[in-house]
Amino acid sequence: MDPGPDELWRLALEHSPVGMALVDLQGRPILVNRALCHMLGRDAEELRTKGFPEFTHPDDVEADLELFGQAIDGELDSYRMRKRYLHADGSIVWGDLSVAVLRDPDGAPQQMIAQVLDVTELERERRTLEAIFETVDVGLLLIDEEGRYARMNRRHAESMLMPFPDGHAGQAGQLGDVFDPDGNPMAREDMPSYRAWHGEEFDDLRLWVGSDPDQRSAWSISARSVREPDGELAGAALAYKNITDLMRALKVKDDFVASVSHELRTPLTSVLGHLELLTERPDLPPDIARQLAVVERNAFRLQTLVTDLLDVARAKEGSLSLTLDPLDLAMLVRDAVGAARPAADARAIRLACDVPEAIPLHADGHRLRQVVDNLISNAIKYTGREGSVSVTARVGEDEGIELVVSDTGMGIAEEDLPHIFDRFYRAGEAEAQHIPGTGLGLSIVRDIVEAHGGTLEVASTVGEGSEFTVRLSRR
């Protein structure tokens, strides 16, 4: 015989993994399943005898009874709430409670069907994340798909007072006392919240906030998109970190570097001048001549370092000077390769040059020679014995010029790639192998290329080599 509806319901109740109960209008269980008994650590008889209010946390009883009364009075057909239950061992069990009213044909309530899902672990994780969200020393912001501020932590709420002293409307892209690194007011489409709302992801976006330039705070902002399972954009999460002390320290460091570099240049020029006079004397004993050659070589190296420091300081101030004249880039590259060949030969490195007969260009020849020299010397420095370095230059179909320096050297680790153009940055592998350098060369190369309106790109694979590409306009 097939089971009837009542028997099917009883079987479903008994074997459901979700806690279930049939409750009378006084809130006492008539039937309870095994899952609910296990959840609360009590047998069915105890639950039926005492009723749910006695197993509910005192702070949640009133809210539960109010909703229960509204359902009996016909104000609600069902309700749902998250509440705490008291386990037999004294622990707290968090339950997601859903209640539906069973009514007779006239609409009068007869019984309630209650389902309780144990969400204790989820609640514990939620509260842990909530504690982290509120205590981290980073401003956190959640934006919904409409660009509204859905949630922010205390740290971010406090930081909003400086850029928005008159209050914030809670909408992505709102303008306030927010400035880019150069001190210019930020446009709406450049605001981090606006960019994140439109699906852009970024790291370490820096800006200044505050109306008083002397009292502004610097912030580093990162953003990640929040998406639905189907990939649809559902909002964004942003993290704001105060880096005011770091930025001011960097400014002090840059000022110090510029000052020291200027002070060193004058006496160093004098030293080199007198060294040149000394080395030209015909009456020098051979041992003295060798010693002076060592001094002169290191003095020239020091002069190069001082020049690099000055170039970095000028680029930082936006005053890197260019003298634009007609020149032949192909000849410049050939000369640079020729000058670098002895260093390559000393390490048995094959140095190849592939350039056309001529590449007319209007640019600063001295500065571009710095670019080519730096890229070639770096390629040789980071390439092992019997490796190869290739330098090519060509004019593209769009009349743009492309200069490529590639090598078969150690390569650059993925985590180092975003930082190799930073001032004073040294890649981990270079440090580990004690390869000499100051971390200024590539920074200067980037500054010179950008001053010419060009771009500098790098592609690299650890153990296989690197390729640097400079793109310039012929104009």
ABEGO torsion letter per residue (X at the ends): XBBBAAAAAAAAAAABABBBBBBBAAGBBABBBAAAAAAAGBBAAAAAAAEAAAABBAAAAAAAAAAAAAAAAGABABBBBBBBBBBAAGBBBBBBBBBBBBBBAAGBBABBBBBBBBAAAAAAAAAAAAAAAAABABBBBBBBAAGBBABBBAAAAAAAAAABAAEBAGBBGBBBBBBBAAGBBBBAAABAAAAAAAGBBBBGBBBBBEABAAABBBBBBBBBBBBBAAGBBAEBBBBBBBAAAAAAAAAAAAAAAAAAAAAAAAAAAAAAAAAAAAAABAABBAAAAAAAAAAAAAAAAAAAAAAAAAAAAAAAAGABBBBBBBBBAAAAAAAAAAAAAAAAAAAGBBBBBBBBABBBBBBBAAAAAAAAAAAAAAAAAABBBGBBBBBBBBBBAAGBBBBBBBBABAEBBAAAAAAAABBGBBBAAAAAAGBBEAGAAAAAAAAAAAAAGBBBBBBBBBGAEBBBBBBBBAX
